[in-house]
Amino acid sequence: MKNVVIRRWAVVAAGMVLGLGAVGCGAEKSGGSTADHAPGAEIAARTASAATPTPKSPAQSPLTQNQLERAVVDERDVPGWTISRLGDGTDGFGDGTVSALREEATRPVSCAPVGSALSGASKYTPLGSVTRMAQNEDGISGLHLVSYRAADAARVMDELRSALAACTAYTMTFPADTTFEKLRRTGDPHQGDEGVSFRLDVVSRSPSGDSDPYRSLQSFQVIRSGSTVAVFDAVDLDAYRVKKIPAALVTAQMKVLETGGHRR
């Protein structure tokens, strides 16, 4: 039954996560981290990092993949919830698979930071990532934690805010044509070092076009804690209505992240 629930969530929320299998590829084709590819960018990144305000989190260095996996919530932190890995060990799903996305897959390109955020990605190459599905009697939520170089983490948030200010609708052509409409900011979270919240309509069409499009209303919170970016999402699977991000899940995750993770 658990696998059925996971598959159902993955299919219905395909527009939201944009096919995690596709997220696991394309790093070589993307711009990647500016610190990796642009001439002289390492110096610029170090300069920008030095100018970045000291984060609230006690962790001053970017988290490694192992540290990130210890910093993700589990049932100890949110009693009554089931926290599941999404296809751990399979191609394109699981921990450590998120990669920089191609901006040109989003039209207009100026909306690319929003499209990337939905799958826990960006145009910057991450140092590590985890993906979880959180479920209780009230519904299902998705969670991504992505570790970046400090300067890149700040840029992810700056570019997302700029895109949210300019975009109201966009399409993504990869991995499948999906339309995102009625994009709007909502009350931002007051956790971590900075954060943004937004909602949008996801309109998914079958490749053959022989069925009516499926429309879902999806909610997101993106929060930076130090050099880690957390993305939370929620969607009502049975009705077109607002599904709020569970406050208990967000609070628990940020607490674990900001205290340095579980000691195992």
ZAGU-852411 format. One line per 3 residues: number of its first residue (from 1); their letters; for each residue x, y, z of N, C-alpha, C. Coordinates in steps of 0.001 Angstrom, whole numbers, m for minus. Example, Ala and Ser with C-alpha at 12.3 -4.5 7.8 and 13.67 -1.06 7.14 Angstrom:
BEGIN
1	AS	13190 m5690 7800 12300 m4500 7800 13200 m3300 7800 | 12850 m2250 7080 13670 m1060 7140 12900 30 7870 $
REM end
This chain:
BEGIN
1	MKN	826 m1206 0 0 0 0 858 1253 0 | 1973 1178 767 2864 2332 835 3432 2668 m530 | 3826 1629 m1295 4374 1877 m2627 3331 2470 m3553 $
4	VVI	2074 2038 m3387 999 2596 m4211 836 4073 m3930 | 877 4436 m2635 739 5845 m2261 1867 6665 m2837 | 3082 6123 m2760 4241 6847 m3285 4109 7042 m4784 $
7	RRW	3696 5980 m5505 3552 6107 m6953 2465 7109 m7301 | 1357 7083 m6555 262 8007 m6838 704 9446 m6626 | 1428 9671 m5545 1911 11021 m5276 2869 11474 m6373 $
10	AVV	3751 10567 m6804 4731 10943 m7822 4057 11286 m9141 | 2992 10557 m9495 2303 10821 m10756 1509 12111 m10688 | 712 12277 m9641 m145 13464 m9550 685 14724 m9407 $
13	AAG	1803 14632 m8691 2632 15810 m8460 3772 15907 m9455 | 3637 15269 m10601 4728 15277 m11585 5072 16684 m12019 | 4070 17545 m12153 4359 18920 m12518 5121 19640 m11444 $
16	MVL	4911 19219 m10199 5555 19887 m9079 7021 19520 m8983 | 7336 18232 m9082 8717 17824 m8943 9433 17740 m10291 | 8679 17905 m11373 9248 17946 m12722 10022 16692 m13074 $
19	GLG	9628 15570 m12487 10277 14297 m12812 11649 14231 m12214 | 11764 13686 m11003 13058 13658 m10354 14076 12872 m11163 | 13622 11954 m11997 14559 11241 m12853 15283 12194 m13771 $
22	AVG	14569 13223 m14242 15208 14204 m15115 16106 15125 m14335 | 15789 15356 m13064 16638 16203 m12247 18002 15560 m12059 | 18022 14248 m12072 19272 13546 m11842 20223 13607 m13014 $
25	CGA	19831 14209 m14127 20734 14306 m15271 20789 15744 m15753 | 21696 15998 m16677 21750 17308 m17293 22719 18263 m16629 | 23447 17822 m15611 24392 18726 m14980 25467 19142 m15957 $
28	EKS	25852 18202 m16821 26900 18547 m17780 26412 19562 m18798 | 25099 19571 m19083 24564 20471 m20089 24204 21823 m19516 | 24113 21913 m18201 23687 23164 m17587 24870 24080 m17378 $
31	GGS	24530 25308 m16912 25582 26243 m16603 26358 25822 m15376 | 25715 25051 m14474 26377 24619 m13256 26699 25781 m12362 | 27608 25548 m11424 27991 26592 m10492 28890 27595 m11183 $
34	TAD	28663 28867 m10901 29532 29892 m11474 30950 29723 m10980 | 31107 29163 m9784 32446 28959 m9254 33195 27896 m10037 | 32450 27023 m10738 33090 25945 m11490 33438 26343 m12912 $
37	HAP	32620 27191 m13545 32697 27333 m14996 33099 28721 m15501 | 32832 29769 m14784 33113 31104 m15309 34534 31512 m14965 | 35277 32134 m15925 36641 32565 m15661 36679 33570 m14517 $
40	GAE	37593 33321 m13563 37748 34237 m12453 36611 34205 m11457 | 35655 33283 m11640 34477 33294 m10771 34792 32793 m9377 | 35868 31976 m9229 36199 31510 m7893 36541 32682 m6999 $
43	IAA	37270 33663 m7541 37615 34846 m6762 36354 35616 m6412 | 35450 35773 m7414 34202 36493 m7170 33350 35776 m6144 | 33320 34440 m6223 32510 33671 m5276 33038 33814 m3863 $
46	RTA	34401 33799 m3730 34969 33953 m2393 34675 35331 m1843 | 34736 36349 m2737 34435 37712 m2305 32990 37837 m1868 | 32076 37274 m2683 30653 37341 m2353 30367 36592 m1069 $
49	SAA	31053 35444 m889 30825 34655 315 31257 35411 1552 | 32379 36129 1444 32874 36897 2585 31915 38010 2955 | 31185 38526 1948 30264 39628 2197 28902 39143 2671 $
52	TPT	28660 37820 2611 27372 37284 3009 27219 37359 4517 | 26075 37855 5044 25879 37951 6481 26031 36589 7152 | 26547 36603 8401 26716 35369 9153 25374 34707 9374 $
55	PKS	25201 33444 8982 23916 32778 9127 23579 32481 10573 | 22296 32276 10856 21860 31916 12195 22323 30511 12552 | 22443 29653 11550 22810 28271 11792 24216 28176 12352 $
58	PAQ	24442 27254 13336 25788 27100 13881 26758 26499 12875 | 26249 25850 11838 27114 25246 10829 27623 26323 9881 | 28944 26589 9918 29511 27640 9102 29952 27146 7735 $
61	SPL	30174 25858 7590 30626 25297 6328 29464 24594 5636 | 29461 24556 4300 28415 23824 3586 28380 22366 4026 | 27186 21806 4124 27041 20423 4549 27436 19476 3435 $
64	TQN	28123 18421 3805 28432 17357 2858 27187 16493 2670 | 27241 15553 1714 26109 14657 1503 25780 13872 2776 | 26788 13339 3448 26544 12576 4672 25950 13438 5767 $
67	QLE	26450 14654 5917 25903 15560 6932 24466 15936 6611 | 24182 16113 5335 22831 16483 4931 21852 15347 5240 | 22270 14118 5018 21400 12981 5301 21127 12829 6795 $
70	RAV	22045 13321 7631 21805 13298 9075 20956 14480 9531 | 20798 15464 8642 20077 16680 9013 18651 16717 8487 | 18159 15626 7911 16796 15599 7403 15887 14992 8475 $
73	VDE	14661 15484 8578 13747 15020 9621 13405 13541 9449 | 13053 12906 10555 12495 11561 10528 11405 11476 11590 | 10930 10266 11850 9790 10101 12746 10074 10547 14171 $
76	RDV	11355 10636 14557 11679 11129 15897 11302 12597 16063 | 11359 13335 14965 11135 14781 15024 9678 15162 14833 | 8936 14346 14100 7531 14629 13816 6695 13384 14100 $
79	PGW	6389 13131 15387 5594 11948 15739 4256 11948 14996 | 3862 10782 14546 2615 10676 13810 2771 10804 12311 | 3976 11132 11861 4262 11247 10431 5076 10045 9962 $
82	TIS	4948 9728 8699 5810 8748 8046 6700 9500 7061 | 7999 9383 7230 8960 10067 6360 9611 9011 5470 | 9415 9125 4168 9876 8098 3235 10874 8658 2233 $
85	RLG	11851 7835 1905 12727 8147 778 11951 7875 m502 | 12244 8615 m1535 11570 8403 m2814 12471 7580 m3728 | 12222 6292 m3758 12955 5431 m4681 14434 5377 m4432 $
88	DGT	14846 5360 m3185 16265 5337 m2860 16967 4188 m3578 | 18058 4500 m4244 18832 3480 m4928 18440 3260 m6377 | 17433 3984 m6880 17047 3837 m8276 17567 5008 m9087 $
91	DGF	17611 4833 m10379 18159 5856 m11259 17313 7120 m11212 | 17925 8227 m10777 17232 9499 m10803 16470 9836 m9555 | 16258 8882 m8659 15556 9150 m7418 16490 8890 m6240 $
94	GDG	16189 9522 m5120 16960 9245 m3922 17930 10345 m3581 | 18764 10077 m2585 19670 11093 m2070 20841 11339 m3020 | 21239 12590 m3100 22416 12942 m3868 22227 13001 m5364 $
97	TVS	20974 13053 m5851 20761 12987 m7290 20433 14326 m7943 | 20070 15335 m7163 19655 16587 m7775 20845 17249 m8473 | 20615 17795 m9658 21669 18434 m10435 21177 19783 m10944 $
100	ALR	22107 20608 m11357 21748 21895 m11935 20863 21681 m13156 | 19844 22524 m13309 18904 22390 m14415 19201 23377 m15544 | 18769 23016 m16735 18978 23878 m17900 17936 24999 m17900 $
103	EEA	18387 26227 m17895 17470 27364 m17878 16609 27424 m19133 | 17162 26985 m20256 16442 27109 m21522 15214 26207 m21594 | 15054 25293 m20616 13862 24438 m20588 12638 25195 m20087 $
106	TRP	12846 26410 m19585 11753 27234 m19059 11497 28403 m19999 | 10240 28671 m20297 9860 29784 m21159 8824 30640 m20464 | 9083 31921 m20209 10341 32605 m20506 11458 32196 m19536 $
109	VSC	12696 32382 m19985 13852 31980 m19191 13894 32728 m17861 | 13327 33937 m17808 13347 34723 m16579 12612 34028 m15439 | 11750 33047 m15762 11014 32300 m14741 11743 31037 m14298 $
112	APV	12923 30781 m14866 13641 29539 m14591 13905 29297 m13109 | 14244 30309 m12306 14470 30032 m10876 13249 29451 m10180 | 12048 29850 m10606 10831 29283 m10017 10677 27831 m10451 $
115	GSA	10822 27575 m11764 10700 26223 m12266 11698 25278 m11620 | 12914 25757 m11397 13932 24921 m10762 13593 24637 m9306 | 13098 25658 m8598 12801 25511 m7171 11781 24412 m6917 $
118	LSG	10856 24210 m7861 9817 23206 m7668 10386 21802 m7531 | 11544 21565 m8104 12166 20243 m7994 13394 20276 m7094 | 13520 21334 m6285 14632 21424 m5355 15963 21695 m6019 $
121	ASK	15932 22259 m7220 17162 22461 m7979 17375 23948 m8279 | 18425 24230 m9017 18743 25591 m9466 19743 25451 m10604 | 20278 26563 m11068 21306 26483 m12109 22690 26277 m11508 $
124	YTP	22775 26256 m10179 24058 26090 m9494 24248 24634 m9075 | 25476 24138 m9207 25761 22752 m8894 25782 22554 m7380 | 24940 21632 m6863 24878 21416 m5419 26017 20539 m4913 $
127	LGS	26242 20592 m3619 27233 19737 m2980 26604 18467 m2428 | 25289 18485 m2263 24583 17316 m1759 23097 17605 m1741 | 22274 16554 m1687 20830 16756 m1668 20132 15531 m1090 $
130	VTR	18977 15775 m475 18105 14696 m29 16675 15044 m431 | 15872 14025 m664 14460 14194 m1009 13641 13246 m151 | 12562 13750 423 11705 12925 1261 10229 13207 961 $
133	MAQ	9392 12221 1234 7949 12396 1225 7476 12262 2670 | 6729 13255 3155 6208 13253 4519 4696 13066 4461 | 4187 12093 5225 2774 11756 5149 2196 11556 6545 $
136	NED	1010 12138 6779 228 11822 7976 m1230 11748 7577 | m2122 11699 8553 m3539 11527 8244 m4124 12711 7482 | m3435 13857 7526 m3948 15051 6852 m3484 15180 5405 $
139	GIS	m2500 14375 4997 m2060 14477 3616 m585 14193 3430 | m71 14612 2274 1297 14332 1856 2004 15637 1504 | 3265 15738 1908 4098 16880 1549 5440 16380 1050 $
142	GLH	6085 17181 222 7408 16849 m276 8456 17737 375 | 9674 17249 440 10766 17976 1083 12065 17720 338 | 12767 18806 9 14123 18724 m539 15045 19513 375 $
145	LVS	16219 18993 658 17310 19749 1270 18471 19714 295 | 18987 20900 m38 20079 20974 m1010 21192 21843 m441 | 22396 21302 m397 23557 22018 110 24322 22653 m1052 $
148	YRA	24685 23938 m863 25426 24678 m1888 26668 25323 m1282 | 27536 25805 m2129 28535 26753 m1677 27788 27970 m1135 | 28362 28626 m126 27640 29702 560 27173 30787 m403 $
151	ADA	28054 31210 m1313 27673 32271 m2244 26555 31820 m3172 | 26590 30560 m3600 25555 30055 m4498 24208 29957 m3792 | 24197 29562 m2525 22935 29468 m1774 22249 30822 m1708 $
154	ARV	23024 31876 m1466 22444 33223 m1420 21917 33637 m2791 | 22631 33255 m3854 22185 33601 m5204 20891 32872 m5565 | 20752 31621 m5135 19520 30870 m5392 18317 31645 m4863 $
157	MDE	18427 32172 m3648 17319 32898 m3039 17089 34251 m3718 | 18155 34960 m4025 18021 36272 m4689 17338 36113 m6047 | 17773 35131 m6819 17206 34942 m8151 15767 34437 m8086 $
160	LRS	15441 33637 m7074 14061 33180 m6915 13145 34347 m6588 | 13565 35233 m5699 12743 36406 m5370 12528 37292 m6596 | 13580 37492 m7369 13452 38321 m8576 12478 37699 m9565 $
163	ALA	12559 36384 m9732 11665 35705 m10664 10221 35769 m10181 | 9996 35604 m8897 8642 35665 m8351 8031 37054 m8515 | 8881 38075 m8523 8386 39440 m8693 7978 39721 m10133 $
166	ACT	8541 38972 m11085 8308 39263 m12500 7404 38254 m13200 | 7293 37036 m12667 6593 35966 m13375 5182 35747 m12844 | 4262 35528 m13763 2904 35121 m13396 2530 33783 m14029 $
169	AYT	3220 33410 m15115 2958 32132 m15789 4186 31761 m16619 | 4379 30452 m16802 5491 29982 m17632 5229 28538 m18027 | 6027 28027 m18942 5960 26624 m19335 7339 26003 m19206 $
172	MTF	7348 24685 m19029 8598 23943 m19019 8499 22854 m20073 | 9516 22756 m20898 9509 21801 m22002 10249 20519 m21685 | 10879 20455 m20522 11660 19276 m20146 11447 18982 m18674 $
175	PAD	11111 17750 m18288 11057 16537 m19109 9768 16370 m19902 | 8732 17196 m19628 7486 17140 m20394 6875 18534 m20406 | 6087 18819 m21435 5449 20130 m21516 4444 20295 m20379 $
178	TTF	4685 21268 m19539 3808 21554 m18413 3649 23055 m18305 | 2433 23503 m18039 2156 24931 m17895 1935 25260 m16420 | 2503 26373 m16005 2353 26841 m14631 1698 28216 m14690 $
181	EKL	580 28361 m14014 m213 29582 m14115 m520 30168 m12739 | m982 31412 m12749 m1453 32091 m11540 m415 32043 m10420 | 839 32259 m10792 1912 32273 m9815 1772 33504 m8927 $
184	RRT	1772 33318 m7608 1647 34451 m6694 2371 34173 m5382 | 2966 35237 m4825 3612 35151 m3525 2567 35046 m2440 | 2919 34363 m1354 2069 34300 m172 2902 34743 1025 $
187	GDP	2309 34730 2210 3046 35177 3383 4324 34385 3587 | 5468 35052 3632 6747 34358 3684 7020 33771 5066 | 7745 32647 5116 8078 32016 6401 9081 32854 7175 $
190	HQG	8995 32790 8485 9928 33525 9342 10840 32525 10045 | 11517 31746 9247 12444 30751 9772 13718 30794 8951 | 14781 30203 9511 16039 30195 8801 16607 31595 8658 $
193	DEG	17486 31779 7682 18095 33083 7415 17249 33933 6484 | 16499 33288 5603 15591 33993 4699 14691 32953 4042 | 13534 33408 3544 12635 32469 2909 11571 33141 2074 $
196	VSF	10970 32383 1165 9868 32864 344 8802 31775 279 | 7544 32194 127 6437 31268 m55 5651 31681 m1286 | 5104 30694 m2015 4299 31019 m3187 3381 29861 m3529 $
199	RLD	2393 30159 m4372 1471 29153 m4883 1398 29289 m6390 | 977 28220 m7043 759 28265 m8479 m158 27133 m8902 | m722 27288 m10081 m1514 26227 m10697 m613 25450 m11647 $
202	VVS	m650 24135 m11551 99 23279 m12463 m888 22601 m13408 | m701 22815 m14707 m1593 22237 m15712 m800 21201 m16500 | m1091 19923 m16253 m362 18826 m16893 m1206 18208 m17999 $
205	RSP	m599 17996 m19137 m1279 17384 m20274 m593 16079 m20643 | m1386 15112 m21090 m816 13839 m21528 m49 14058 m22827 | 1035 13305 m23054 1821 13467 m24289 987 13307 m25552 $
208	SGD	m22 12433 m25503 m834 12197 m26694 m1916 13250 m26880 | m2212 13993 m25803 m3239 15028 m25890 m4647 14495 m25998 | m4837 13215 m25645 m6157 12616 m25809 m6999 12648 m24539 $
211	SDP	m6568 13415 m23542 m7349 13548 m22316 m7304 14988 m21843 | m8259 15342 m21005 m8299 16698 m20484 m7090 16941 m19589 | m6566 18171 m19583 m5423 18466 m18711 m5813 18350 m17244 $
214	YRS	m4843 17976 m16424 m5062 17879 m14984 m4524 19141 m14340 | m5356 19810 m13542 m4966 21059 m12892 m4882 20841 m11389 | m3779 21262 m10794 m3623 21179 m9346 m3102 22511 m8805 $
217	LQS	m3501 22824 m7602 m3068 24039 m6915 m2005 23630 m5901 | m800 24143 m6066 313 23681 m5255 972 24820 m4495 | 1399 24532 m3271 1998 25515 m2372 3455 25161 m2119 $
220	FQV	4295 26194 m1981 5727 25985 m1769 6280 26959 m742 | 7258 26489 13 8089 27330 858 9542 26989 565 | 10358 28011 373 11789 27824 128 12526 28621 1191 $
223	IRS	13326 27948 2007 13987 28579 3146 15482 28279 3095 | 16282 29315 3281 17738 29115 3362 18184 29150 4812 | 18969 28158 5201 19624 28131 6509 21107 27933 6257 $
226	GST	21885 28981 6455 23297 28909 6094 23424 28683 4608 | 24115 27630 4211 24297 27337 2786 23423 26178 2332 | 22405 25843 3121 21453 24797 2746 20111 25427 2407 $
229	VAV	19525 25017 1288 18218 25497 871 17207 24364 1046 | 16144 24636 1805 15077 23660 2032 13852 24064 1224 | 13280 23112 506 12075 23349 m299 10971 22421 200 $
232	FDA	9854 23000 630 8699 22244 1096 7547 22455 114 | 6767 21405 m153 5631 21555 m1058 4433 20778 m539 | 3262 21177 m987 2022 20495 m617 1013 20668 m1734 $
235	VDL	227 19604 m1976 m813 19648 m2998 m1953 18757 m2538 | m3188 19204 m2746 m4352 18382 m2442 m4585 17440 m3611 | m4508 16136 m3377 m4607 15159 m4453 m6031 14948 m4944 $
238	DAY	m7000 15325 m4128 m8385 14995 m4449 m9259 16186 m4802 | m8781 17382 m4589 m9625 18555 m4851 m8752 19750 m5208 | m9330 20651 m6010 m8601 21869 m6384 m8817 22889 m5263 $
241	RVK	m7943 22851 m4291 m8036 23769 m3167 m6656 23937 m2554 | m6523 24975 m1731 m5231 25266 m1123 m4879 24190 m99 | m3692 23670 m206 m3146 22753 785 m1949 23452 1425 $
244	KIP	m2073 23794 2696 m1004 24537 3360 182 23632 3671 | 1375 24228 3633 2566 23519 4062 2433 23252 5562 | 2590 22022 6017 2436 21739 7451 3485 22479 8290 $
247	AAL	3019 23345 9172 3933 24144 9992 4807 23262 10876 | 4239 22168 11384 5008 21287 12267 6188 20662 11527 | 5984 20314 10261 7054 19718 9457 8171 20727 9213 $
250	VTA	7781 21943 8841 8779 22987 8572 9579 23309 9832 | 8880 23517 10941 9546 23857 12193 10511 22766 12626 | 10064 21507 12537 10923 20394 12934 12154 20294 12044 $
253	QMK	11959 20442 10716 13097 20334 9808 14108 21447 10037 | 13641 22661 10194 14570 23761 10391 15319 23629 11712 | 14654 23086 12744 15320 22875 14037 16440 21872 13902 $
256	VLE	16170 20746 13229 17204 19725 13037 18345 20283 12202 | 18019 21009 11160 19042 21558 10274 19918 22572 10991 | 19296 23424 11786 20045 24511 12423 20811 24062 13664 $
259	TGG	20504 22870 14163 21255 22340 15298 22338 21355 14866 | 22488 21211 13571 23582 20391 13068 23221 18948 12757 | 21945 18592 12848 21505 17257 12453 21451 16278 13611 $
262	HRR	20974 15079 13329 20884 14021 14331 22273 13465 14637 | 22485 13159 15881 23749 12527 16295 23543 11024 16341 | 24110 10307 15407 23873 8861 15323 25148 8093 15640 $
REM end
